[in-house]
Amino acid sequence: MFSLLCGEHMGWAQRQFVYADRHPAAVDCDMPGTGWLIATPSRCVMAPTSTT
């Protein structure tokens, strides 16, 4: 599941859910095919596409 949250709603999510990480939204974050890269730092990445 993916969601972009404002500060007020992020505070609510922090009280309700356990999550791995968060970061300020960037251009790639809400694009179709975006995934979460568990690295240091964690970030959103575009999934590779096939050219075949």
ABEGO torsion letter per residue (X at the ends): XBBBBBAAAAAAAAAABBBABBBBBBAAAABBGBBBBBBOBBBBBBBBBBAX
